[in-house]
Amino acid sequence: MTCCPIDNTFKIIGKKFTIHILRNMGLLNQNRFNQLLESIEGINPKTLSARLREMEKSGLIERKIIPSTPPRVEYSVTEKGLALKPVILAMAEFSMKYCAGDVFKDGKSRTLKQVFNMALVDIPKEHRR
C-alpha cells in the first residue's frame, strides 16, 4: 500500500460538513443549495459552496443546471458518494446506541429502524460493501 486506506477515506470525507452534506443528500433527498444551507447547523454559504465544489471534484456528487428562469442548480449523490451511505448510517447507529445521552433528550438508545425506519440491511447490497 502507498497509504492507509482509512486515512485516504478521511481525506475525502473528513472536512467539516462533508458528511452532513452527504447525509442530507443521501438520506433526506435534499438536492438544492438553500435546502442544505437551512438544514445544516453552523454552515455558512461560503463554506457550503466550497464543500460542494470539493465534493464534485472528488466525484462524490454531481452538479446539474436545470434550464428555467432563473436557471436552477441541483446536486445529486454519485455511485461513489452512495457507497458511503453504510458508513454514515454506521456512524449514526454507533452514537444512537453508545452515546444516547448526548444524542437523545431522554438518553435512551435507539436503532436506525426506530429513528429512520431503516436498518443497514435495508440498504441495497451494492452499497453495503
N, C-alpha and C positions, 0 to 999 in steps of 0.2 A: 504494500500500500504506500501511496505517496502522502497520505494524510489520514487522520482519524475520521471515519465516516460520521460520527456524532458531531465532531467539531465542524465538519463541512455542512451538515444539515443546519446546524445552529447559525452558521454564517449566512445561510439563505433566509431563515425564518426568525433569527434572533433579534432583529432590530425592533425597537419599541413600536407597538401597534400592528406589526405584520400579522401576528397570529390572530389578533382581534378582527382585522380586515378579512382574513380567510374564514374565520368563524362566522362572521356576519354574512359574507357572500355565500359560503357553502351550506350553512345551517339555517340561516334566516332569509335566504334568497334576496339579499339586498344587492342591487347592481348599479345604483346611482350614487354619485359623489355626495350629494346632500343627505341621502339616507344614511350613508356611512358616517358622515360628519356629525349628524344629530344623534346617532346611536352609540358612538364610541366615546366613552367618557375621557375627557382630558386631551383629546386630539384637536389640533387646530388645522385650518385649511392648508397652510404651507406644508406641514408635516404629512397630512393625508395625501396631498398631491405628490410629494417626494416618494412616499412609500408606494403609491400606486405605480409610479414610473419605474421604481426599482423592481417591483413585483412583476411588471410587464416585461422588463428587460431579462429577468431571470426565468421567465416562462411559466410563472405561477398563475397569471391572469392574462386575459386578452381585453383590449380596448376596442370598442366599436362605436363609430359615429353613426347615429341614426338621422337620416335626412328628414328634417322637419323644419318648421320656422318657429323659433330658432332651432338650429341643429342641437341634438341631444347626444350625450356620451353615455354609454352603458358599458359596464365591465362584467366579465364572466370568468369563472374559475376554469382553468385548463385541466386536462387529464393529470398533468404533473401536480397542479395545486390540489386536485381532488384526492390524490394519493396521500395527502397529509391529513385528510379527514379523520382516519382512525387515530392518528397521533393526537389531534386536537380533542377528540372525544375521550381518549385515554387520560389526557391531562385533566379534563373536566371530571371524569369519573374518579380519578385519584383524589382530587380536592373535595368532591362531594362525599366521599367515603372517609377519608383520613383527616380532613380539615373542616369538617362540617360546622364547627363552632365559628369559623371565620367566614363561611360561605352562606349559611342559613341563619336567620334570626332565631329560630328555635334550637339551633345547634344539633339537630337530628340528621344523621346521614341519609342520603337518598341515592337511588340508582339513576342511570341515564334514562331508563324506561319511565321512571316516575317523573322526571323533570322534562325530558324532551320527547317522551313517548317513543323512544328508540333504544336500541342496545347495539353494541358493536357487531353482534351477529346480524342485525338488520341492514348493515352496510353491504352492498354488493361485493362479492368475492374479489373482483378485480381491484377494489380499493382497500381491501383488508390487509394485504401483504404482510 
